[in-house]
């Protein structure tokens, strides 16, 4: 039984470590200058098999350009609030992971078998 609880909390700690690493990467992405996305538009003309893509998805270049503009705008807007956004998202994720670990631990504790009482010798 203690092995199960240890395994649960090892997975929770690993999850928090991975979540923290993702939060750091998210903060690094939001802190970048969002103008680098504008450099992607000229590359759309060099996409291999562009004619085949145009046949299957008409207007794909316009859609990709609009998507780049939208992502550029969103990164610019979020970049100003990056520290607050990342801390709130990170804290929420850690609370969820800890809550999952607590619920799983509670389930393990509630489902374990109780030690049976030893039969008492009949008093003579």
C-alpha positions in Angstrom: 0.0 0.0 0.0 2.7 2.5 0.8 4.2 1.7 -2.6 1.1 2.8 -4.4 1.0 6.1 -2.5 4.7 6.7 -3.2 4.1 5.9 -6.9 1.2 8.4 -7.1 3.2 11.2 -5.5 6.2 10.5 -7.7 4.0 10.9 -10.8 2.5 14.1 -9.3 6.0 15.5 -8.7 7.1 14.5 -12.2 3.9 16.1 -13.6 4.6 19.4 -11.7 8.2 19.4 -13.0 7.0 18.9 -16.6 4.3 21.5 -16.1 6.9 24.0 -14.7 9.1 23.3 -17.7 6.2 24.0 -20.0 5.4 27.2 -18.1 9.0 28.4 -18.5 8.8 27.7 -22.3 5.5 29.5 -22.5 6.9 32.5 -20.8 9.9 32.5 -23.1 7.6 32.3 -26.1 5.5 35.2 -24.8 8.5 37.3 -24.0 9.9 37.1 -27.6 9.3 39.9 -30.0 6.2 38.9 -31.9 7.4 40.6 -35.2 9.4 37.4 -36.2 6.1 35.9 -37.3 6.0 38.5 -40.1 9.0 36.7 -41.6 6.9 33.6 -42.3 4.7 35.3 -45.0 7.4 35.4 -47.7 8.1 31.7 -47.1 4.5 30.8 -48.1 5.5 31.4 -51.7 8.2 28.8 -51.5 5.9 26.0 -50.1 6.5 22.8 -52.2 3.4 21.4 -53.9 1.5 24.7 -53.5 -0.5 24.0 -56.6 -1.7 20.7 -55.2 -2.6 22.4 -51.9 -4.5 25.0 -53.8 -6.5 22.4 -55.5 -7.4 20.5 -52.3 -7.8 23.6 -50.0 -8.7 26.6 -52.1 -7.5 29.9 -50.5 -5.1 28.2 -48.1 -2.5 30.9 -48.5 -4.9 33.6 -47.4 -6.0 31.5 -44.5 -2.4 30.9 -43.4 -1.7 34.7 -43.7 -4.7 35.5 -41.6 -3.7 32.9 -39.0 -0.2 34.4 -38.8 -1.7 37.9 -38.3 -4.0 36.6 -35.6 -1.2 34.8 -33.8 1.1 37.8 -34.1 -1.6 40.1 -32.6 -2.4 37.6 -29.8 1.3 37.2 -28.9 1.7 41.0 -28.8 -1.3 41.3 -26.5 -0.3 38.4 -24.3 3.4 39.5 -24.2 2.6 42.5 -22.1 0.8 40.3 -19.5 3.1 37.3 -19.8 4.3 37.1 -16.2 0.7 37.3 -14.8 -0.7 34.9 -17.4 2.0 32.3 -16.9 1.8 32.4 -13.1 -1.9 32.0 -13.1 -1.9 29.1 -15.6 1.0 27.5 -13.8 -0.6 27.8 -10.4 -3.9 26.4 -11.7 -2.1 23.4 -13.2 -0.2 22.7 -10.0 -3.4 22.9 -8.0 -5.1 20.4 -10.4 -2.1 18.0 -10.3 -2.0 18.2 -6.5 -5.7 17.7 -6.3 -5.5 14.6 -8.6 -2.7 13.2 -6.4 -4.8 13.8 -3.3 -7.9 12.2 -4.7 -6.0 9.2 -5.9 -4.4 8.8 -2.5 -7.8 9.0 -0.8 -9.1 6.3 -3.1 -6.2 4.1 -2.4 -6.6 4.6 1.4 -10.3 4.0 1.3 -10.0 0.8 -0.9 -7.3 -0.9 1.0 -8.2 -4.0 3.0 -8.6 -3.5 6.7 -6.7 -6.0 8.8 -9.0 -8.6 10.2 -9.3 -9.1 13.9 -7.6 -12.2 15.2 -10.1 -14.7 16.6 -10.3 -14.6 20.3 -9.7 -17.7 22.3 -12.8 -18.8 24.1 -12.6 -17.9 27.8 -13.0 -21.0 29.9 
